[in-house]
Amino acid sequence: MIGHERYNLLMLKGAAWVRTFVWALCEKLPGFVSLSKKAGIHKKPGLRVCWQAGLLIGLFLWANLAMGEQAKKSTPVKTPETRATKNAICANTGVSYWAAILGWIPTTASSQHLCGGYYAEPADILAHPNPAAIGDIPMNISATGQLHYSLKGNSTLEGNVTMLQPGREINADQVTLIPDPKTQKISQMDLAGHVRYQEAGKLIVGKTSHIDLEKKSIIVKQGAYHLVREAKTGMMDTWGTAEEAHRESALLSWFKKSTYTTCSPNNPSWHLKSNHLVLNEATGRGKAKHVLLYVKKMPVFYTPYLSFPIDKRRYSGLLYPSFGYNNQYGSFISLPYYFNLAPNDDDTLTLKQMSKRGLLINNLFRYLTPKNAGYLEMGFISSDQGFRRFKADEAQLYPANHYNNPFLEALNNSSNNRSNIVFHNSTVLNAHWSASADINHVSDDYYFQDFGSDFGSINTNQLLNQALISYQDERWQFSGRIQDWQTLHLINQTFVQDQYRRLPELNLSAFWPEGKNGFTYGFDSQWVNFDHANDFFSGLPYPTGSRLHVNPEVSLPINRNAGFFVPKLALNATSYSVIHNQIINANNIPPTVLPTDATLNTVRALPVFSMDSGLYFDRYFSIYHHQYQQTLEPRLFYLLVPEKNQWDIPIFDTSLPPFGFDTLFRTNRFMGYDRVGDANQVSLGLTSRILDKDTGQEKFNAGIGMIYYFHKHTVCLYPDCSDDTTTRDKASPIAGKFTYQINNQFSLIGNAAWDPNKRQMNNDDISLHYAQDSRRIINVGYNYAQQGDIRNSTNLNSPENNLNRINMSMNWPLPKTSHWSAVAAWNYNISHQHPQTYLYGLEYENCCWAVRFVNSKVLQSEDSLSNTTFQSAYYVQFMLKGLGAVGNTNSTLLTNNISGYQDAFKGA
């Protein structure tokens, strides 16, 4: 290796050239203004970061090139064969010398054999995967040549010597047996010529070897090794050459002047060369000194010390950095450090330097105990320069008026020192009691818009904060919670309404399925105290107060093989004690802020009667000599609920879900207790299933149905009933759903509701998923819902409020290659006429390395005027399997947008 004096001299000589080159390069980068040296780098943070990073990288590359030139002069590991013998072996096997010696069997590259081959191991070796230590069990020795035996001295065996133990085989041309001088028992062995030491997942070959039976250690010289180890992505093959290979125990091996790689031995793409390499399976770590990384035959990286994982266990240390560029951060580099505090605790500290913003500090602490599990995430950035510029830009883009003023005031009052905290804990107290807690807080409304992807657990405008305790046994269920929300009001996004706080909420329910004479009994109850912040725009109070809901029920289920009949009677009783309330005028749309300070104390009690019935038919049929079972299941459901005026009751937590097949058999068309829908109706449904007779797998499931109204609805959320399009019709939309498992690769899922009165779709959702394997995936989907995306609250029937999107995604290998694949995703909002997300990229993967190039554009915000802001990012990620990944590691972008995608880089 090159000396320290020479190394330092080369660095000093390269410094001046690198500094000049980097300065010129930074001035040419987009977004930076050309500066003279007199202007001072400190006055331009982006230029300063670029110059500093480039200088360090340039000096590092300069030094590594020098190290590589010296490394080319180093002597390679000698092989135990002559050149002529090596050439003959390669000619006979069709692979390289080391591949043939290590038992490499070439195949066609495929998803199972990415590197075009595998290592062969004898069946009797695989049958005993964990053999006893070499000196602890008897050994059977045989040879085809001469035996020189000595009663008190060394004995020698020649000619294809084979030594066998269960799960272990040792071969050599010659073996010398060395007895202990005192006991005369064989204590050591010297092996020469074509030495081969093999166990399950372990192979060492070489020219000579020394085995100490008492110390149970092995030394092999001038050879190579192959080891199979456990990694995050499964079992991984590693191999290399070594001047000396020392196996001191079943878990500890070290190598002198060795190489290390996870590539094919036939044509390795990369390898490490080190003076001293230790593979410790007891700790799960590999350690190497004076390491050079080679790509093919070119040295590209040097480090005096390297520690890397050799299995999937956690270990404290610096993780691989990520770097990249996007329009929110500018150029950035992220340095994570992992603390393995205990088997059940760990912590990751990440420093992220961004040219447009500054230094972001993120910390994630995770813990797991017999009764508790959770995590704590925190982030902080001081004097965010990007946020400072954002405030000034938004003030220019959104002029002051009655709508913008509250947003601008909150934005201007936000500090440039930004932070967040995310905490979750789940506790199992005993067999019946459990508890959980969630805390989510950000210093300003725009924190997750800027940094949400760094955490992954939250990226929403409603941040939940709650404490929950619950009890459950065979009959009783109880839960109590305190719940609050931090609502984020962003001027560049559609307004989000504040939610009610529950201070507290208590739930109690019970069920008795085997009552006297076949009756079943049950009840649900809830008491909630609702609180709410004043209106964001006017500052006026919302209706607040308490609500007590009790719902006892009794039913008489009759179940037979041919069908079922379930009459049920329930009492839906709700009591309110409300302040800031008044009777809602028909012109108040929607019923939100109420101007007077009125009180309300009322009780609403309504009987709910229902009859649910169905029949079951089935038949058997065959397709291409394969037997299937088909069912036909008609269902009739009758519901009767009397009409009651409920306009004086505020809306705390109730909504009207989209109409679908499952809506046909609900006793209340509303979600929540603030409205009980009046009904005198009958629902008709028909379901059919097709099952594989041999496996019982459901291949097809389809249902269709509708509701016929004997009474038109009068109870709605809004006074003009614009929220419920069924109030003016005698029949509901026709709702249907289906799931078709075409084969093991294709599946088709759909839901739809068609309104025959208006001759249009009420909502529909259809998706096609194809997955031949993890590298061949295609997803196509479309969804539409009337009033599924409220943007115009004054006219709910406006087309602006319809959700109308199409999405497609894929991961597919390129033609005529087993290693390259394309990834892409496209989600387009047809109603708003812009994409929500799109990305495209290329991936290359073989058994020992992978690289990924991705360009993405994700909708960051859309305001009430349809102004959109996108976050664009370009990144490259490179992984040497067995060492780790380098680059931008935001792989959740792919897993979140491509259903079924499996990220190979998570094995880094």
Residue, then its C-alpha position, 0 to 999 in steps of 0.5 A: m500500500i502507498g505510504h502516508e507521506r506519499y498520500n499527503l503529498l499527492m493530496l496537497k498537489g491536487a488541492a490547487w487544481v481541484r479548488t480551481f475546477v470546483w469553483a468554475l463548476c459551481e458558478k456554472l450550475p443552474g440557479f447560481v449567479s457568477l461571482s468574483k472571488k472578491a464577493g466572498i463565498h460566505k455571502k452565497p450559501g448555495l455556492r458555498v455548499c457546492w464549493q465545499a462539497g465539491l472540494l472534499i469530493g475532488l480531494f477524495l477522488w484525487a487521493n483514491l486515484a493515487m491509491g489505486e495506481q499504487a494498488k495496481k503494483s501489488t502482488p495478486v494472490k497466488t493460485p495453487e495451479t500452473r498457468a497451463t493447468k488453470n487454462a485447462i480447467c477454464a476450457n473444460t468447465g467454461v467458467s473462470y478458474w476460481a468459479a470452477i474451483l468453488g463449484w460454480i454452475p453456470t445457468t441462464a440469467s433469470s429472476q432466480h439466478l440473477c448472476g447466471g449461476y449458483y454454487a453446487e454443494p454435495a447432498d450429504i453436506l447439506a444433510h448436516p448443516n451444523p456439524a460438530a467442531i472438527g476435533d470433537i467427533p471421529m474422522n474417517i480418512s481414506a487415500t488412493g496412494q501410499l501410507h507412511y505410518s509411524l508409531k511415535g512420529n508423523s504419518t503421511l497419506e498420499g493420493n486423493v486423501t479424503m477426510l469425512q465427518p458428518g456435515r464436513e469433507i476435507n480433501a488434499d493430495q497429501v496429509t501429514l498427521i502429527p501426534d501430541p508428544k505426550t498422549q500420542k493422539i493426533s492433534q495436528m494435520d498438515l495438508a498440501g496440494h488441492v486442499r478443499y475444506q467444505e461444510a454447508g454454506k462454507l468452502i475454503v480451497g488452497k495450496t496448503s493448510h494446517i489444522d489444529l484439532e485441539k484448538k479446532s482451528i484451520i489455516v489455508k494458504q494461497g486459495a479462496y473461500h465461499l460463504v453463504r450468509e443471511a441478509k435482509t433480502g434472503m441468503m447471500d453468497t460471498w466469496g473471495t481470494a486470500e493469501e491466508a484464510h484462518r477459521e478459528s471457530a464456526l463463527l469466526s474467520w479472518f483473512k490476510k491480503s484478501t478480496y471480498t465480493t457478493c458477485s459471481p466468481n465467473n466475472p465479478s463486477w466489484h470486489l474489496k481488496s484488504n490487508h486484513l479482513v474479519l468475518n465474525e458471525a457471532t456479532g454479524r459484522g465484517k471488518a476490514k483494514h486498508v480497503l480498496l474498492y474495485v469496479k472490475k479491475m479499476p480501484v475507485f475508493y479507499t478507506p483505512y477501515l471499513s465495518f459492514p454487516i454480514d447478516k440482518r442484525r442491527y449494529s451501531g455505526l454510520l449508515y450510507p449517506s444519501f444525496g440528490y437535488n429537488n426544487q424544495y431543498g436544492s442540492f442536499i446531502s444526508l448523513p444518518y448514524y444508527f445507534n443499536l442501544a439494545p436488542n429492543d431499542d434503537d435510535t437513528l440520528t440524521l443530519k441533512q444539509m440543504s443548500k436552499r434551507g440549511l441543516l435539518i436534524n431528524n431523530l427516530f427512537r424506537y422501542l419494544t418491551p413485553k408490554n409496550a411498543g412505540y417510536l418517537e420522531m423529532g425534527f428541527i431546522s434553525s433559520d430555514q432560509g427557504f421558509r423565509r423566502f416562501k413567506a415573502d413570495e406568498a404575500q405577493l402571490y395572495p393579496a390581502n383580502h377577507y379570505n387571505n388575511p387569516f392565512l397570511e397572518a398565521l404564516n407571518n407569525s410562524s417562526n423560521n426555526r421549525s420543528n415537529i414531534v411524532f410519538h406513538n405508544s401501544t400498551v398491552l396491560n393484560a388479557h383484557w385491557s390495552a392502551s395507546a397514545d399518539i402525539n403529532h405536532v408541528s411548529d407551523d402549518y407548512y412543515f409537512q408540506d416541506f419535510g413530510s417525506d422525510f418521516g413517512s408516517i404523517n403527510t396530512n393536514q389533520l394531525l391526530n393527538q389522542a390517548l385511548i384505553s380499551y377493554q374487551d371480553e366475550r360480551w363487553q367492550f369499553s373504550g375511553r379516549i381524549q382526542d384533539w386535532q392540529t388542523l393545518h391551514l395552508i394558503n396554497q391549498t384548499f381550505v381544511q375545516d377544523q375538527y371537533r375535539r372529544l374531551p372525552e369520549l366513552n363507549l360501552s357495548a355488549f352482545w348476548p348471542e344465545g338468549k332465551n328462546g333463540f333471541t339475541y340481545g345487544f346494545d351500543s352506547q356513547w357519551v362525548n363532550f365536543d369542543h371546537a376552536n372558533d371559526f378560522f375566518s370570523g372568529l365566531p364559536y361553533p356549536t359545542g356540548s355533550r351527546l349521549h347515544v344509546n342503542p339497545e336491540v333485540s333480534l331473533p335469527i333463524n339460520r338454516n342450510a338453505g337460507f336465513f331470516v333475521p328480524k330485529l328491533a332497535l331503539n336509537a336514542t340520543s340526548y344533546s346538551v349544546i351551547h352556541n346553537q340555533i335552529i338552522n335557517a334553510n338559507n344557511i348552506p352549509p350549517t357551520v358558523l352560527p351567530t347567536d349564543a343559544t342553547l339546546n337540550t333535546v332528546r331524539a328517540l326513534p325505533v328502528f325495525s329491520m328484516d334481513s333474509g336470504l337464500y342459498f343455492d349452489r351447483y357444480f360445473s367443470i371447465y377444462h376438466h376442472q371442478y368449480q362450485q357456484t353459489l347464487e345468494p338472493r337477499l331481501f332487506y326491509l328497513l322502517v325508521p319513522e321521520k323526525n325533524q332534526w334540523d335543530i341538532p348540529i353536525f358534530d361528526t356525521s357524514l353521508p358516505p358514497f352509495g355502494f353495494d354495502t350501503l344497501f343493507r345498512t340501518n342508517r344511511f349516515m355515518g355517525y349519530d347526529r342524523v338518523g335517516d328516515a326510511n321505509q324501504v326494501s333492498l334487493g340484492l343478488t350475490s354469486r360466487i365461484l370457488d375452486k372445488d379442490t382448494g376452496q379458493e374464491k375465483f369470482n365474487a359479484g353482487i348487484g342490488m338496489i333500494y326501492y323507497f316507499h317513502k322519500h327521504t326528508v332527513c339530510l345533512y343540508p337543508d336543501c338535501s343537496d348532499d343526498t341525491t336519492t331524496r327525490d327518487k323512488a329507487s336508489p342507484i343500482a349498485g354492484k361490486f365484483t372481484y375476479q381472480i382471473n389466475n394467479q397473476f391477474s385480478l380485477i376488482g370493481n365497484a359501481a353505482w349507476d343512477p337510472n333516474k339521471r342516466q349517469m354514474n353515481n360513483d365507480d372504482i375499477s382496478l386491474h392488477y397483474a403480477q407475474d413476479s416481483r419484477r413484472i407488475i402492471n396496475v391500472g385503475y380509475n375512480y369517480a365519485q360525485q361530491g368526492d372532492i368538495r371545492n365549491s361549497t356553495n353549489l355541491n352539485s357542481p362538477e368541480n366537486n366530483l372526484n375523477r382520477i385515473n392511475m397507472s403504474m408498472n415495473w417491467p423488465l426491458p426486452k432481451t435483458s434479465h437485469w434492466s427494468a423500467v418503473a413508472a407511475w402516473n396519477y392524473n386528476i381529470s376534474h382538475q386537469h393536472p397530474q397528482t403524481y408521475l414518475y419514471g425511471l430505470e433499474y438495473e439489478n444483478c446478484c451483487w449490485a443494483v442502480r436506480f435512476v428516477n425522475s419524479k413530480v409530486l403535487q405538493s399543494e393546490d389552492s382554492l384558485s387551482n394554483t398548483t405547486f409540484q415537488s420535482a426530484y431527480y435521484v440516483q441510487f447505487m447499491l453494492k449488495g452486502l455493503g449498502a446503498v448510496g444515493n437518495t433513499n426515498s424508495t417509499l415513493l415507488t412502493n407507495n405508487i406502484s402496488g406490489y413493488q418490492d424494493a431491492f434497495k431495502g436489503a442494503 
